[in-house]
Amino acid sequence: MSITVHLYYSGKNGNARRFAEEMERGGTAAAIRRVPGNELYAYFQPLEDPETILLIDRWTDQAALDAHHASPMMQTIAALRDKYDLHMRAERFVSDEGGIPPSDQKYLRK
């Protein structure tokens, strides 16, 4: 089982993008990717909304996610969110152990 969280960071005047760039440039994102239990930590920008950045954050289990939330890195992230005056919304997904069913795989081009 994996837990995936989609975090949508929204701001004004390009601040969401600047936040993500500072997370990358400052090494915080790389440090999170090295945390035991992290499977994915990646930023994306929706084409239809240049003021939002999507973070896809995936962890092996709830214990790994809880450990991340209790880490000092969260203070860094919170300070950057405040610096760039960002607002957030989140979606949470738990993986299906069966993976992508064959009926859906036929739509994937590999």
N, C-alpha and C positions, 0 to 999 in steps of 0.2 A: 504494500500500500504506500502511496505517496500522497502528500497534501500539497496542492498548488493554490497559491493565492495570487489573484490579479489585483494589484493596487494601482488605481488611477490617480495620479498627481495632477491637479489642475491649478493654474495660476494665471497671471497676466503678463503681457509684454515679454514673453519668452522665458519666464522664470522657471517653469517646469523643466524645460530643456536645460537651462543653466544648472539647475539642481542635479539632474542626472549626469551632466558633464562633470560637475564637481565631485560627485560620488565616484565616478570613474577615474578622473585625473588625480584625486586625492588618495586613491588606494582603498577606500572603504568598500567599494563593490568587490574588488579583488579579494580583500580580506574575508568578506562574507562568503565568497565562493570557496574559500579554503576551509570553512567551518565544517567539522564532521556532521554529516547528515544533509548538507546542502546539495541539491541535485541540479539546480538551475537558478540563476539570478541574472536576468537580462531585461534591458530597457528597450521599449519600442515607442514609436510615435504614430498615432492614428492619422491617416492622411486627411480625414475630414475635420480634424480638430488639432490645429497646431499649438494650442494652449494646454494640451494634456499629454502626459507621458504615462505609458503603461509599463509597470514592472511586473514581470512574471517571475514569481518566487516559489520554488518547489523544494520540499523537504521530505526526507525518508519517512518521518512519523511526527506525531505531536510532540514527543519529548525533544526531538531536535529543534523543532520550531520554538518550543518554550525556552530552551537553552539560548537560542538566538535572541529571543525577546528579552531575556534577562542579562544579556551581555552589554558591556560598555559601548559597543558599536551603536546601540539604539539611542544613546545620548547624542552621539555624533549625527545620526540621521535626524533626530528630533530638532537639533540645533539648525541643521541645514533647511529643514522644512520651514522653520520659523524665519530664517534668514530670507528665504524666497517667498514667504507668505503663501504657502501652498495649502490647498484643501484636498481631502482624499475621500475616495470611496473604495470599497473592497468587495471582491467576490471570492468565495472559497470553494474548492473542488477536491474531492477525494477520488483517487484513481480507482478504476475498475480493474480488478486483478486479471480479468480475462483479456484485457487489451482491446484492440480494434477488431470487431467481428469481421469475418470474411465478407458478409453482405455489405459492409462499409468500405472494406479494402479495395473493392473493385473500382472505387472512385479515385483512388490514389494513383498518381503517375509516379513511378519510381525510375 
